[in-house]
Amino acid sequence: VRDTGIGIAEEDLELIFESFRQVDSSFTRNYQGTGLGLGLAQQFVEMHGGCLIAESEIGQGSTFCMLLPRVNPPAELA
């Protein structure tokens, strides 16, 4: 997923996957949310043996990439 939003500083990228954690935790922030989305997404991806990668640049936006292992379905489902 790629967006053209405000971006995330490199030093804050590791924080965005922590549950209930937001980079801007001030009461006057412009964006709503609880900080659960990325933490849950990362947990789900890791439960399936994958990883969630975030890249971002301030003023340019962010890119999130989900990598999952390829598993061949059982013959009866194929």
N, C-alpha and C positions, 0 to 999 in steps of 0.2 A: 504494500500500500504506500502510495506517495502523496504528499500534500504540498501545498505552497504556502503554508502558514507561517507563523512567527519564528519557528525553528527552536531548537534546544541547544544550549551551550554544551560543549564537549564534556566539561566537568560534571554536568548534571545528568548525562545519559545513563549512568549507572543507578541513579536515584529513581528514575521514572518507573522501574519495575517493582519497587517496593510497595506493598499494599498500604493504602491510606496515605501515601506520600505524594505530594505534588511539588513541582519545582518552585512554583509561586504559591506559598501558603499564607500570604497576607490576606487580611479581610477586605482589601480593596481590589483584589485581582479581577481581571476582566472576563475570566473563563470559569465556568461552573464545573462541578464534578466532585467525586469522592476520592479519586485516585485508585480505584479498584480495577479498572478495565485492563490496563497493560499487565498488572500483576497476575490477574486471573488468566489472561491470554498466555502469558509465559508459562504458568503452571500447567495449563492444558496441553500446550505444545510439548513441554518436557515430559509429561506423562505418556506421550506417544513416541518418546525417544528422539524428539527433535529439538530445535533451538529457535529462539526469536532474536533477531538482530535489528538494532536501531542505528541509523546514521542520520545526522542532522547538521544543518548549518544555520546560524542565526540569520534571520531575514530571508532565507531561501526555502525553508521548509524541512520536512523530515521524510525518511523512507524507512519502512518496517518490512522485514523479510522473514518469512517463516520457512524453515527447512525441516522437512520430515523424511524419515527413512522410507525407502520404497519397499513395500511388502507385497508379494504376490498373493492374491486371494486363493483360498482353497479351490480345488478343481470343481467342486459342486456349486460354487458361487460364480465361477467364471463363465 
